[in-house]
Amino acid sequence: MTDYTKQLVEQRRELHQWPEEGWTEFWTTNYIVNKLRSWGYEVLLGTKIINPEQVFGRNEKLVQEGIKNALARGVSQSFIDETEGYTARFQYLS
């Protein structure tokens, strides 16, 4: 197994240890955003990329529980604030 493949397998295993329901993926979003930013990408979060009027199936009680779980797992309050309560939408802009 190549080092690159090993790294991807480890990251996949890390991500799948902590399943999160739709619109509650604050820990996963934090994980991915940190990776992208460390590689020099600009990442937009919250209402900078998500239109709340176009969000369907979002359960506020589950969102608050997801935030609580993310904070307990080490996600910073400043990151949660940056999301404005919305998990990420990833889109490459050239």
Rosetta blueprint (number, residue, H / E / L):
1 M L
2 T L
3 D H
4 Y H
5 T H
6 K H
7 Q H
8 L H
9 V H
10 E H
11 Q H
12 R H
13 R H
14 E H
15 L H
16 H H
17 Q L
18 W L
19 P L
20 E L
21 E L
22 G L
23 W L
24 T L
25 E L
26 F H
27 W H
28 T H
29 T H
30 N H
31 Y H
32 I H
33 V H
34 N H
35 K H
36 L H
37 R H
38 S H
39 W L
40 G L
41 Y L
42 E L
43 V L
44 L L
45 L L
46 G H
47 T H
48 K H
49 I L
50 I L
51 N L
52 P H
53 E H
54 Q H
55 V L
56 F L
57 G L
58 R L
59 N L
60 E H
61 K H
62 L H
63 V H
64 Q H
65 E H
66 G H
67 I H
68 K H
69 N H
70 A H
71 L H
72 A H
73 R L
74 G L
75 V L
76 S L
77 Q H
78 S H
79 F H
80 I H
81 D H
82 E H
83 T H
84 E L
85 G L
86 Y L
87 T L
88 A L
89 R L
90 F L
91 Q L
92 Y L
93 L L
94 S L
